[in-house]
Amino acid sequence: MRILLLAPCVALLLSLAACSKPQPLSCDSPYQAIAAIQGRTEQSPLLGQQVLTRGVVISEVYPDSPLPGLMLQSLVADDDPLTSEGIFIQLSAAGQYQHGDLLLLQGTVAEINGLTSLVDLSHITRCATNQPLSPTAITLPLSEPLSFEALEGMWLSFEQDLVVTDSYQLGRYGELMLADKRLVVPTEIKPPGEEAKQHASQQLRRMLVLDDGSWQENPEPAPYPPSGLTADNSIRLGDTVRGVTGVLFQDERGYRLVPTSSPQFISSNPRPAAPQPKQPDELRLAVFNVLNFFTGQGQADPFPTRRGARTPAELARQQAKLVSALAAMDADIIGLIELENNGYANGSAIATLVAALNKAVTTPYAIVETTETPGSDAIKVGLIYRPASVSQTGIAATEVAAPFTRLHRPPVAQTFKHLASGKILTVAVNHFKSKGGCPRDNTPQWQLQADQNDGQACWNAARVEASKALSQWLATNPTTVASPYQLIFGDLNAYRMEDPVRALEQAGWQHLADQQHPGFSYAFRGRSGSLDHALASPELAQYLRTLEHWSINAAEPVLLEYGSRFKSADALQRLYAPTPYRSSDHDPVLVTFSF
């Protein structure tokens, strides 16, 4: 009886086994849509699961990388704009497939640096070829609630003109940052705090990296512009990029567009010519960060210098570019930032630069020498002037007391007589602590200097302290000559709306600017702003004729600097010229007064 009862059960089990036998996969097999794999969240809802999906090959991506693959997109999109229709397929044999191939694939869902992917493929079938598919039209800024996450892996086209807003990684990774317009540092135009933070958040919807599609570092030649980057054929921030099309990739550094065709580059922000010569009765001052100009004088092993040129050849290249810039400024007094702090004697940084400059100009310059060494930092600030236009009337001074004992470079001040007008004015050149190198000490004293998440980065409190101390020091007439005409200029490492600049304004100084054409002196992480400023006493400010940011550096690629690292012999020739362009990373600020 028990045998009779078991026999039907065995038969039933055998029948179920036959029913569950896997069927061969075919192009008609049911599959999971790419949008369902992507889901609406940053991470796939099917993470770690094996799925069968189908899509059209858009392009092979990064064939020279450790993880080559394909970008696959749905032939027919769903009705949800918040789910991506694209996915990355990790496949070493990606080169065997062409754009337009319709593939059926089975693999495991993974997130590779945030990019939803299909890995460990167990099945792949080419179901058709030459399938029609068009890129999805996108405009920047992305409109709410659309996000780049909802577009990752997809084939996109930007029908609007885009603008280059950063080129820092062009030489290293072959990348440009694009946006719908040149972006401005939030605290350049917004008060620090919530307004600046909100503005920064909105900017993230406006910007996107244009990659070169290569995994290699230091590509040579640089991929952009397509006509070839040279010392005379640059690509500048503010230039237009038209016809941008590509697939949206994501890695540990964020989203980037891998181009599927070459865009058009238009020089819409051409290089400026030299500043207009000043009138004979005018007084012009300039301040210029000279990018760690080091000669190595006084060191047992001069090269590589501690912060600047690595070889004598590099120093010669750097010097030639700086001299061409300084000579073109037609300035009577020049404040110099980031000079090697190695005295004033022959061979020192400031003496070497002035000697070279005087060979290039018809009206020579002289050095303002302080009796006291301006601090113990590796770099210092300095002043030079044209004796034909101004004469020293005071005793050159530097402030080495707190807060200038550390963090900041001690300011240097001198009083001059403008020979054409007879006016006496005191000038102070400055270089405050940078925003980087944040404190690691957790004590309250140092945490005050940490990033407060208000847009001003680290050491803001120290810069505010320096602003107040500088104003108080100048009130003591440190050059021994009292004058109502006073000018503060230099690299304050603070943008226009930040606390250090406002502290000087609150002390009575007037910020000098061209209200009609505001300029920038620096670019950082896709945004431009002014770290370099000029502030005058009210008595002097009334005589302002012009203020100009001479845009020769911040808008230019780092690749055009004097340095030779990671450059072939051909690149050293092609990318270098002894011109002002990319002679530094800061633009000089020129201030002209008419008395």
C-alpha positions, 0 to 999 in steps of 0.5 A: 500500500505504501508503495502504491502511494509513493509511485504517484509522488515520484511521478509527480516529482519527475514531471516537475523536474521536466517542467523546470528544465532551463529553456535555451535563451533566444532573442525572443526570451523574456528579458528585464528592461534596462530601465528596470535594472537602473531603477530610480535610485543611485543603486540598482534595485537588482544589485547582485542579481543575475538578469537577462536584458536587451539593448542596442550598442551605442559605443565601446568605452575605454578599450585601453582600460582594465575594465573595457566594455560597451554602453548599451541602451534600450531600443524603446524607452519607458515612460519614466524620465527618472530611470536611465535607459543606458547601462555599462556592459563590462566585456573584454571582447567589446571591440567585436560589436558595433554601434547599432548591434542589438544584443541579448545579454545575461549577467550580474548587476553590479555598481562599479564606482557608482555606475550601474553595470552588467558583469560576469556575462554568461550569455550574449547573442547578437539579435540584429544589426544597424538598429536605429537609435538617436541620442537623447537631447539634453540641455544644461542646467538640468531641470528638476527633478532630472539628475545625471544619475537618471541619464548615466549610461545613455547616449546624449546630445547637447543642442545648445552651445556649451562653454569651457569652464575648467581646463585644469585636467586637460593635460593629465586626463584629457578632460575639460569641464563644460557648462551652459556658461562660465561659472563663478565661485559662489562667494565671489557673488554671494555672501558666505553661508546658505546663499553661497551653498545653495548657489554651489548646489545649483551649479552642479546641475550646470556642469559636466566633464567632457572626457577624451575616451582614453584611460591613459594619463598625460595623453599626447597630443592633448585631445582638445582642441581638435585642431591641436593645442599649441602655445599659439592655439589655446583653448580658454575658459569661456570658449564655446563648444558646439555639437557635444554628443556622447555617452554619460559615464560615471567613475570615482571622480563623478560623471563624464561624457565620453564623446561619440563624435568630435565637437566644434570649438569656437574661440569666443574668449580670445586672448587679450592684447597688452594693456593700454599704455597709461598717460604720462601723468597717470600712476599705474600699479600692478600686483602679480603672483609669479608662481613660485619664482625660485632661483635656488640661490643660497641653497647647497643644491639649487635645483630642483628648487624647493617650490619652483623650477626643477632645472636651470632650463625650466627657470629660463622658460619661467623667467622669460614668460614672467618678464614678457608679462611684467614688461607689457603692464607699463606699471610704475609700481609692481607688487610681486607674490610668491618670490623665493625668500632668499634676500635681495642680492644678485642671484636672489629671486627678486634681483634675478627677475628685475635684472631680466626685466630691465633688459626688456624695457626702456624704463628700468625698475628698482627693488624696494629693500626692507632692512628686516627679512620678510618672515621665514617662509620659503616665499615672500612678497616684494615691491619694485618700482620705476625711478623715472615715475616714482621715488621712495620717500619712506623707509620700507617696512615689513610686519613680522609680528603676529599674526604674520609670524606664521601662515601668512607672508609678512606684508611689505609697505613703502611710501612713494612720491608720484613725480608727475603729480607730487602725490605721496602714497603708501602701498602695501603688498600682501599674501594671506594664507591659502584655503588649502592644507586644512588643520588636523588638530581637533582642539577648539583653537584649530577647529575654528580654522577648519572648513565651516561649510560656508563656502570660504574653505579653511583658514578663513578666521586666520585671514580675517585676523590678518585683514584686521592686523594689516589695517591696524599696522598701516594706521601706524605709518610703518614707513614713517611717512603719513599719507592719506593716500594708501593702497592695499593690494595682493593675493588675499586668498579670499573671494570678493564677498568673503569675510577677509575682504569685508573686514577691510571694507568695514575698516574703511578701505574701498574695494576697487573694481570695474563695475561694468566689466568685472574680471577674475584672477583665478580659476578653481574646480570649474569656477572663476573668481578673484583672490587678488584684490586692490583696496584703497583709502577713500582719499585715494579711491576718488582718483581711480581711473581704471582697474583691470584683471589682465586675463592672461593666465587663469583662463589658459590651460595649465599645460601651457606653463613653463614646466617640462614634466610629462612632456616629450621633446616635441611637446616642450617645443609645441606648448611653450612660447616666451609670451605672457600667456600662462606665465602664472596661475593668477592674473595680474591686477592693474590699477591706474590713478589719474590725479 
